[in-house]
Amino acid sequence: MSKKLVLVTGAARGIELATTRKFLAEGWQVAMLDIDTETLSASYDALGVPDDTLAIEADVAEPDQVAAGIQAITQRFGRIDALVNNAGIADFQTIEDTDFEVWSRIMAVNLSGPFICTKACTPLIMQQGGAVVNIVSISGLRASTLRVAYGTSKAGLIHLTKQQAAELGNKGIRVNAVAPGPVDTEMAKKVHSPEIRADYHDVIPLNRYGLEEEIAEAVFFLSSDKASYINGQVLAVDGGFESTGIGLVSLRKE
Ligand SMILES: NC(=O)c1ccc[n+]([C@@H]2O[C@H](COP(=O)([O-])OP(=O)(O)OC[C@H]3O[C@@H](n4cnc5c(N)ncnc54)[C@H](O)[C@@H]3O)[C@@H](O)[C@H]2O)c1
């Protein structure tokens, strides 16, 4: 039997490069899609497994580019067993400083991108059944300052996950979401100020940022047959942030 194939978006670096490594280690083949050709090409070369990987340059918010990518996967591998909608962008601004252009691009990449990619992959995944994992965020579970566009896009993606789980479950495709807490990737370095880092220290029981590999483990589990009856769920991988109420700050001060 041929190896399973996962399409991962935003695979050039960060959480999804770690996820790519996890799938490869588990014996899957990986189609790596990213808008950043240079970084994608460097990561593809560094992995050094050209027989098991395919690099696709595309913008997840552009249906024609995504369709061309799926076409390339069909020609090369003839199957898709899982899709990880990870490509995302962040820009932390107050509501008054968030201009419509920034809002629109964040919605296009973070929310329309998973809609476009999932729709494009559905016919191939349906052939044998499979799974979709949407990468959301704790910012989509709980509101906070500076995340009007980012947090709203991720909250929208959480609901899209449930819509997709309802309809695609009926076609043999499970759809779930992983909501990472803070992970020290290039994205986090760009938007996490010292103040934000201090705030996270105060609200995460495990008292640290997550690792890319810890997110990858959850994504792989939800994509695999081990999660065969899990559908429409949001798994927070966040050191306990989402489940915690008041008290942690006073505890830390003791
Ligand atoms: N790092 C964190 O703390 C954190 C926390 C919660 C959720 N997340 C989510 O995890 C995902 C990955 O984040 P990361 O921290 O690894 O970010 P990252 O910026 O390191 O990686 C994101 C990748 O997506 C690619 N990308 C961006 N726009 C794209 C587009 N339009 N089309 C195709 N590719 C595109 C980038 O080129 C990059 O390679 C994102 O969806 C992010 O919102 C991250």
The ligand as an SDF file (V2000), in Angstrom:
LIG
                    3D

 44 48  0  0  0  0  0  0  0  0999 V2000
    3.4210   31.0630   17.5050 N   0  0  0  0  0  0  0  0  0  0  0  0
    2.3990   31.1890   18.3240 C   0  0  0  0  0  0  0  0  0  0  0  0
    2.5480   31.6160   19.4800 O   0  0  0  0  0  0  0  0  0  0  0  0
    1.0250   30.7750   17.8940 C   0  0  0  0  0  0  0  0  0  0  0  0
    0.0110   30.7100   18.8820 C   0  0  0  0  0  0  0  0  0  0  0  0
   -1.2740   30.3190   18.5040 C   0  0  0  0  0  0  0  0  0  0  0  0
   -1.5430   30.0130   17.1910 C   0  0  0  0  0  0  0  0  0  0  0  0
   -0.5510   30.0770   16.2330 N   0  0  0  0  0  0  0  0  0  0  0  0
   -0.9090   29.7400   14.8560 C   0  0  0  0  0  0  0  0  0  0  0  0
   -0.0580   28.7190   14.3820 O   0  0  0  0  0  0  0  0  0  0  0  0
    0.1040   28.8590   12.9710 C   0  0  0  0  0  0  0  0  0  0  0  0
    1.5860   28.8630   12.6250 C   0  0  0  0  0  0  0  0  0  0  0  0
    2.1850   29.9460   13.3060 O   0  0  0  0  0  0  0  0  0  0  0  0
    3.7550   30.0990   13.4560 P   0  0  0  0  0  0  0  0  0  0  0  0
    3.9680   30.7320   14.7780 O   0  0  0  0  0  0  0  0  0  0  0  0
    4.4260   28.8180   13.1120 O   0  0  0  0  0  0  0  0  0  0  0  0
    3.9950   31.2160   12.3480 O   0  0  0  0  0  0  0  0  0  0  0  0
    5.1920   31.4940   11.3290 P   0  0  0  0  0  0  0  0  0  0  0  0
    5.0010   32.9060   10.9020 O   0  0  0  0  0  0  0  0  0  0  0  0
    6.5040   31.0750   11.8970 O   0  0  0  0  0  0  0  0  0  0  0  0
    4.8220   30.4990   10.1250 O   0  0  0  0  0  0  0  0  0  0  0  0
    3.7050   30.7220    9.3260 C   0  0  0  0  0  0  0  0  0  0  0  0
    3.9980   30.2360    7.9220 C   0  0  0  0  0  0  0  0  0  0  0  0
    2.8300   30.5090    7.1100 O   0  0  0  0  0  0  0  0  0  0  0  0
    3.2650   31.0670    5.8840 C   0  0  0  0  0  0  0  0  0  0  0  0
    2.2000   31.8780    5.3010 N   0  0  0  0  0  0  0  0  0  0  0  0
    1.7760   33.0950    5.7370 C   0  0  0  0  0  0  0  0  0  0  0  0
    0.8080   33.5570    4.9240 N   0  0  0  0  0  0  0  0  0  0  0  0
    0.6230   32.6170    3.9750 C   0  0  0  0  0  0  0  0  0  0  0  0
   -0.2520   32.5150    2.8580 C   0  0  0  0  0  0  0  0  0  0  0  0
   -1.1040   33.4960    2.5480 N   0  0  0  0  0  0  0  0  0  0  0  0
   -0.1950   31.4050    2.0870 N   0  0  0  0  0  0  0  0  0  0  0  0
    0.6850   30.4110    2.3700 C   0  0  0  0  0  0  0  0  0  0  0  0
    1.5380   30.4520    3.4050 N   0  0  0  0  0  0  0  0  0  0  0  0
    1.4970   31.5440    4.2010 C   0  0  0  0  0  0  0  0  0  0  0  0
    4.5000   31.8760    6.2320 C   0  0  0  0  0  0  0  0  0  0  0  0
    5.2960   32.1380    5.0920 O   0  0  0  0  0  0  0  0  0  0  0  0
    5.1720   30.9900    7.2720 C   0  0  0  0  0  0  0  0  0  0  0  0
    6.0660   30.0680    6.6690 O   0  0  0  0  0  0  0  0  0  0  0  0
   -0.6290   30.1410   12.5740 C   0  0  0  0  0  0  0  0  0  0  0  0
   -1.8920   29.8260   12.0650 O   0  0  0  0  0  0  0  0  0  0  0  0
   -0.7380   30.8880   13.8850 C   0  0  0  0  0  0  0  0  0  0  0  0
   -1.8150   31.7660   13.8870 O   0  0  0  0  0  0  0  0  0  0  0  0
    0.7290   30.4380   16.5770 C   0  0  0  0  0  0  0  0  0  0  0  0
  1  2  1  0
  2  3  2  0
  2  4  1  0
  4  5  1  0
  4 44  2  0
  5  6  2  0
  6  7  1  0
  7  8  2  0
  8  9  1  0
  8 44  1  0
  9 10  1  0
  9 42  1  0
 10 11  1  0
 11 12  1  0
 11 40  1  0
 12 13  1  0
 13 14  1  0
 14 15  2  0
 14 16  1  0
 14 17  1  0
 17 18  1  0
 18 19  2  0
 18 20  1  0
 18 21  1  0
 21 22  1  0
 22 23  1  0
 23 24  1  0
 23 38  1  0
 24 25  1  0
 25 26  1  0
 25 36  1  0
 26 27  1  0
 26 35  1  0
 27 28  2  0
 28 29  1  0
 29 30  1  0
 29 35  2  0
 30 31  1  0
 30 32  2  0
 32 33  1  0
 33 34  2  0
 34 35  1  0
 36 37  1  0
 36 38  1  0
 38 39  1  0
 40 41  1  0
 40 42  1  0
 42 43  1  0
M  CHG  2   8   1  16  -1
M  END
$$$$
